Amino acid sequence: MRLMSRSVEPPRVLNIEDLRRAAKRRLPRVVFDYIDGGAEDEWTLRANCRAFEAVTLRPRCAVATPMCDLRTTVLGTSLPMPLILAPVGSCRLMYPRGEEAAARAAGAAGIIYTLSTLSGCRLEDVGAASKGPVWYQLYLVGGRDCALAAIERARNAEFSALVVTIDTAVAGMRERDIRNGAKELLGGKLGAMLPFVNQLVTKPRWLAAFLADGGLMKFENVVIPGKGPMLYADVTAALEQSVVTWDDLTWIREAWKGPVVIKGIHTGEDARRAVDVGASALVVSNHGGRQLDRVAPTLQILPEVAASVGDRIEVMLDGGIRRGSDIVKALCLGARAVMAGRAYAYGLGAAGSAGVARAIEILRTDLVRTLKLLGCASVAELDHSFVDIPQDWIGK
């Protein structure tokens, strides 16, 4: 672990892109591209980041800000900074006990970790690994009975909110995964695997750790009655049979009886619908550009969503977060906090829990520095006056 920690310390790793490069060196191509890739032409994936480049900052100079207050509150939970780790599936491909490693780093930083339904670790173990708040992200894979059982387990394990992802009617067309033979490698048939297996054997340290962790995992939180945990190879077909509709939110809220966060909002209309069904918070998200390509970047959509709901519901943003200044821009445009997925997944792939901790540290340090240079003493003071946005965003 100490070697892993040194591998992501300065000056080797100064930013999230450095963690990305470190993950690329350590991981097989099929695993790295699973983290790094998006749908179809990957236009939305790139646009999520480019949107932050299009927004410029308006600093107040000659202002002394010796201390910056990063604290915020999300769903009644006090957080030391406005950052939440987003749900990322299949983290055990990236690092042994990957979800537990990420939750451990988040808990040490006092921030929320969100566990994906498509986790290789039991939700009870992930909850126990974190010293901080944990949320559970819900897909309906396996059907309603599976979802109800997972909801009950999450409640008993003291997860504090349920995140319902609504933008996954089918899996997106992720061409990198197809070219890398992800389906064949997951299928377990030797003949089909052979053309792609060289990706794994050229990363012997990763392969040894992967096999020592049990090899290809099952989804421990999707327990099929009479069959046990869902097999990895079954997930694509299961997703296509588990579309979440607005009507489903009724029984989900009744079963959970706690805060429900709807993730995957793209429009003001859907944001208002989230309010109508009784959600406590929403996340402006396009799944990191991994689902429908050519949808607008989330930062561009955020002002429309924030204006459409006002203060009736807490609004968060997901997609493209790579710098602390990105967090500032999102808060200026109406977000209460941001969710980051790839930023910490790169850290996890590079160095496990130490890499996730380094990703959080990078974003926190960036955030403090940006606030000081803006002449802003608190994230609570951020508003539209600290940014300029493209003219064609106005009125959307």
SULWORA-V955706 format. One record per residue. N is the residue number from 1. RES is the residue in one letter. OMEGA is omega in degrees with one decimal (999 if undefined). NEAR is the number of other C-alpha atoms within 10 Angstrom. D_LAST is the distance of its C-alpha to the last C-alpha in whole Angstrom. Layout:
BEGIN
N_RES_OMEGA_NEAR_D_LAST, N_RES_OMEGA_NEAR_D_LAST
END
This chain:
BEGIN
1_M_-179.7_10_48, 2_R_176.3_8_49, 3_L_177.7_9_49, 4_M_-178.9_14_45, 5_S_179.7_16_44, 6_R_-176.0_14_46, 7_S_-179.6_18_44, 8_V_178.0_24_41, 9_E_173.8_13_42, 10_P_1.8_10_41, 11_P_-179.1_9_42, 12_R_-177.3_12_42, 13_V_179.9_20_38, 14_L_-176.0_14_36, 15_N_-177.1_20_32, 16_I_178.1_22_31, 17_E_174.6_15_31, 18_D_175.9_18_35, 19_L_177.5_28_35, 20_R_-179.6_23_33, 21_R_178.6_15_36, 22_A_177.2_21_39, 23_A_-179.8_25_37, 24_K_178.6_19_38, 25_R_-173.0_14_41, 26_R_-169.7_18_42, 27_L_168.8_24_41, 28_P_-177.2_24_42, 29_R_-177.2_21_39, 30_V_179.2_22_38, 31_V_179.2_23_37, 32_F_-178.7_23_35, 33_D_172.9_18_33, 34_Y_177.4_20_33, 35_I_-164.8_24_31, 36_D_-169.1_20_29, 37_G_177.9_21_28, 38_G_-176.5_26_25, 39_A_170.6_23_25, 40_E_-177.6_19_26, 41_D_-179.2_15_25, 42_E_178.5_20_23, 43_W_-178.5_17_20, 44_T_176.5_27_18, 45_L_-179.8_27_21, 46_R_-177.4_17_21, 47_A_177.4_22_17, 48_N_179.3_24_17, 49_C_-178.8_19_19, 50_R_179.6_14_18, 51_A_177.8_18_15, 52_F_176.8_23_17, 53_E_-177.1_10_19, 54_A_179.6_12_16, 55_V_-178.8_17_15, 56_T_-174.3_14_18, 57_L_179.4_18_20, 58_R_-174.9_14_22, 59_P_168.8_17_25, 60_R_-175.6_13_27, 61_C_-176.8_11_31, 62_A_178.1_9_34, 63_V_179.5_13_33, 64_A_177.0_12_36, 65_T_-177.8_15_34, 66_P_178.9_8_37, 67_M_176.5_12_36, 68_C_-179.0_17_32, 69_D_-178.1_16_31, 70_L_-171.4_18_29, 71_R_174.0_14_30, 72_T_178.3_18_27, 73_T_177.6_14_28, 74_V_-178.4_18_26, 75_L_177.5_14_27, 76_G_179.7_8_30, 77_T_177.9_12_31, 78_S_-178.8_14_32, 79_L_-179.5_20_31, 80_P_175.4_15_32, 81_M_-174.0_22_29, 82_P_-178.9_25_25, 83_L_176.4_29_26, 84_I_176.0_26_27, 85_L_-175.4_26_28, 86_A_176.7_24_26, 87_P_175.7_26_28, 88_V_-177.8_20_30, 89_G_170.3_20_32, 90_S_-177.2_25_36, 91_C_177.2_27_36, 92_R_170.1_23_40, 93_L_-175.3_25_40, 94_M_-176.5_28_39, 95_Y_179.0_24_41, 96_P_-176.8_24_44, 97_R_-169.1_23_43, 98_G_-179.8_25_39, 99_E_177.5_32_37, 100_E_178.7_29_40, 101_A_-180.0_24_40, 102_A_179.5_29_36, 103_A_179.6_30_37, 104_R_180.0_24_40, 105_A_178.1_27_38, 106_A_179.8_28_35, 107_G_178.7_19_37, 108_A_178.9_13_39, 109_A_179.1_19_36, 110_G_-178.3_19_35, 111_I_-175.5_25_32, 112_I_170.5_25_31, 113_Y_179.5_29_32, 114_T_-177.2_28_30, 115_L_176.2_30_33, 116_S_168.9_24_32, 117_T_-175.2_26_33, 118_L_-178.4_23_34, 119_S_175.0_25_37, 120_G_179.4_26_40, 121_C_177.6_24_41, 122_R_-177.2_18_42, 123_L_178.2_25_40, 124_E_180.0_16_42, 125_D_178.9_14_43, 126_V_177.4_23_40, 127_G_-179.9_26_40, 128_A_-177.4_15_43, 129_A_-176.0_20_42, 130_S_172.9_23_40, 131_K_-178.4_17_41, 132_G_179.7_19_37, 133_P_178.0_22_35, 134_V_175.0_29_34, 135_W_177.6_27_31, 136_Y_178.3_26_32, 137_Q_-171.1_24_29, 138_L_159.8_25_30, 139_Y_178.2_25_30, 140_L_177.5_23_32, 141_V_-177.3_26_35, 142_G_177.5_20_38, 143_G_-175.0_16_37, 144_R_-178.8_15_37, 145_D_176.8_15_40, 146_C_-179.6_19_39, 147_A_179.3_22_36, 148_L_178.4_17_38, 149_A_178.9_16_41, 150_A_177.2_22_38, 151_I_179.0_22_37, 152_E_177.5_14_40, 153_R_-179.2_16_41, 154_A_178.1_23_38, 155_R_179.9_19_39, 156_N_179.1_10_42, 157_A_174.2_16_41, 158_E_166.3_16_39, 159_F_-168.3_21_36, 160_S_177.2_17_34, 161_A_178.5_23_30, 162_L_-179.7_26_30, 163_V_-177.8_25_26, 164_V_180.0_22_26, 165_T_-171.4_24_24, 166_I_-173.1_18_22, 167_D_-174.1_21_21, 168_T_176.4_19_25, 169_A_170.1_15_26, 170_V_175.1_16_28, 171_A_177.9_17_28, 172_G_179.2_18_26, 173_M_-177.2_17_28, 174_R_-169.5_20_29, 175_E_177.6_16_31, 176_R_-179.2_19_33, 177_D_180.0_19_34, 178_I_-179.8_12_36, 179_R_-178.4_11_37, 180_N_178.3_20_39, 181_G_-178.7_20_41, 182_A_-179.2_18_39, 183_K_-179.0_16_40, 184_E_-179.7_19_43, 185_L_179.4_20_44, 186_L_-176.2_16_43, 187_G_175.3_15_45, 188_G_177.9_12_48, 189_K_-169.3_10_50, 190_L_-178.0_11_52, 191_G_179.1_8_52, 192_A_-177.2_15_48, 193_M_-169.2_17_48, 194_L_-179.0_12_50, 195_P_-173.4_13_48, 196_F_-170.2_17_45, 197_V_-180.0_17_48, 198_N_177.0_12_48, 199_Q_-176.2_17_45, 200_L_-174.4_18_46, 201_V_176.6_13_50, 202_T_174.5_13_49, 203_K_-171.0_15_47, 204_P_180.0_14_50, 205_R_176.2_12_49, 206_W_-176.3_20_46, 207_L_179.1_18_48, 208_A_179.1_13_51, 209_A_179.4_15_48, 210_F_-179.8_19_47, 211_L_178.3_11_50, 212_A_178.4_10_51, 213_D_176.5_16_48, 214_G_179.7_12_49, 215_G_-175.5_14_48, 216_L_-174.2_18_45, 217_M_167.9_19_44, 218_K_177.3_22_43, 219_F_-169.6_22_40, 220_E_-178.3_19_42, 221_N_173.6_26_40, 222_V_-173.7_27_39, 223_V_-178.9_20_43, 224_I_179.9_18_44, 225_P_179.0_10_47, 226_G_-177.6_6_50, 227_K_-178.1_8_49, 228_G_-177.3_13_47, 229_P_-178.6_18_44, 230_M_176.1_20_42, 231_L_-178.7_18_43, 232_Y_-175.6_17_41, 233_A_-175.7_17_41, 234_D_-165.5_15_40, 235_V_-176.8_18_37, 236_T_178.2_14_35, 237_A_-179.1_12_36, 238_A_178.7_18_36, 239_L_-178.5_19_32, 240_E_179.9_14_32, 241_Q_-172.1_15_34, 242_S_-179.9_17_32, 243_V_174.8_18_28, 244_V_174.5_19_27, 245_T_178.7_11_26, 246_W_178.6_12_24, 247_D_179.9_9_28, 248_D_-177.8_13_29, 249_L_-179.9_18_28, 250_T_-177.8_12_30, 251_W_176.4_12_33, 252_I_178.9_19_32, 253_R_178.8_16_31, 254_E_-179.3_9_34, 255_A_-174.2_15_36, 256_W_179.6_16_34, 257_K_176.5_13_35, 258_G_-179.4_16_32, 259_P_176.5_17_29, 260_V_177.8_26_27, 261_V_177.7_26_24, 262_I_-176.3_27_21, 263_K_179.4_24_20, 264_G_178.9_23_18, 265_I_-179.8_28_15, 266_H_-171.8_22_12, 267_T_174.7_20_10, 268_G_179.7_20_9, 269_E_178.8_13_12, 270_D_176.8_17_14, 271_A_178.3_26_14, 272_R_177.0_17_15, 273_R_177.1_15_18, 274_A_176.0_23_19, 275_V_-176.5_17_20, 276_D_-178.4_10_22, 277_V_172.9_15_24, 278_G_176.4_16_25, 279_A_178.2_22_23, 280_S_-179.0_20_24, 281_A_175.2_23_21, 282_L_177.6_26_19, 283_V_172.0_29_18, 284_V_-170.9_28_15, 285_S_169.4_29_17, 286_N_176.5_27_17, 287_H_179.9_24_21, 288_G_-178.6_29_21, 289_G_-175.6_29_20, 290_R_-177.5_22_24, 291_Q_179.9_23_23, 292_L_177.9_21_20, 293_D_178.7_20_20, 294_R_167.1_16_17, 295_V_-175.7_16_14, 296_A_175.9_19_11, 297_P_-171.8_27_13, 298_T_-179.1_31_13, 299_L_178.5_30_12, 300_Q_-179.8_24_9, 301_I_-172.5_21_8, 302_L_-179.3_28_10, 303_P_177.4_21_8, 304_E_-178.6_21_6, 305_V_-178.5_27_9, 306_A_-180.0_23_11, 307_A_-175.5_14_10, 308_S_-177.0_16_10, 309_V_-179.8_18_14, 310_G_-179.6_12_15, 311_D_-177.9_10_18, 312_R_-176.1_13_20, 313_I_177.5_19_19, 314_E_-176.6_22_20, 315_V_173.7_27_17, 316_M_-179.8_27_18, 317_L_177.5_30_17, 318_D_173.9_28_19, 319_G_171.8_28_19, 320_G_-177.9_28_20, 321_I_178.6_25_22, 322_R_-177.0_22_25, 323_R_173.4_21_25, 324_G_177.2_20_25, 325_S_174.4_21_23, 326_D_178.1_23_20, 327_I_179.0_28_21, 328_V_-177.9_26_21, 329_K_178.8_23_17, 330_A_178.9_27_16, 331_L_178.0_24_18, 332_C_-175.9_22_16, 333_L_168.9_24_13, 334_G_179.8_24_14, 335_A_172.6_26_16, 336_R_179.7_23_20, 337_A_176.8_24_21, 338_V_168.9_24_21, 339_M_176.7_25_23, 340_A_179.6_23_24, 341_G_-177.4_22_26, 342_R_-176.6_24_27, 343_A_179.6_29_28, 344_Y_177.3_28_31, 345_A_173.8_31_32, 346_Y_178.6_27_33, 347_G_178.6_29_35, 348_L_179.4_30_37, 349_G_-179.3_30_37, 350_A_-170.2_28_39, 351_A_176.0_28_41, 352_G_-176.6_29_40, 353_S_178.3_28_40, 354_A_178.5_25_41, 355_G_176.7_31_38, 356_V_177.8_28_35, 357_A_179.4_25_37, 358_R_177.4_26_36, 359_A_179.2_29_33, 360_I_-179.7_26_32, 361_E_178.7_14_34, 362_I_-177.9_19_32, 363_L_178.8_23_29, 364_R_179.8_22_31, 365_T_175.3_12_32, 366_D_-176.6_19_29, 367_L_179.1_23_27, 368_V_-178.5_23_30, 369_R_180.0_15_31, 370_T_179.0_21_27, 371_L_180.0_23_27, 372_K_179.8_20_31, 373_L_174.8_19_29, 374_L_-173.1_20_26, 375_G_-177.7_20_29, 376_C_-172.3_23_27, 377_A_-173.9_20_30, 378_S_175.0_17_28, 379_V_179.8_23_25, 380_A_-178.8_14_24, 381_E_-177.0_11_24, 382_L_176.1_20_21, 383_D_-176.0_16_18, 384_H_-175.1_16_15, 385_S_-179.4_11_18, 386_F_-177.5_19_19, 387_V_165.9_16_17, 388_D_-179.9_14_15, 389_I_179.3_17_12, 390_P_-176.6_11_11, 391_Q_-176.7_7_10, 392_D_172.4_8_8, 393_W_-173.7_12_6, 394_I_178.9_10_6, 395_G_178.9_7_4, 396_K_999_13_0
END
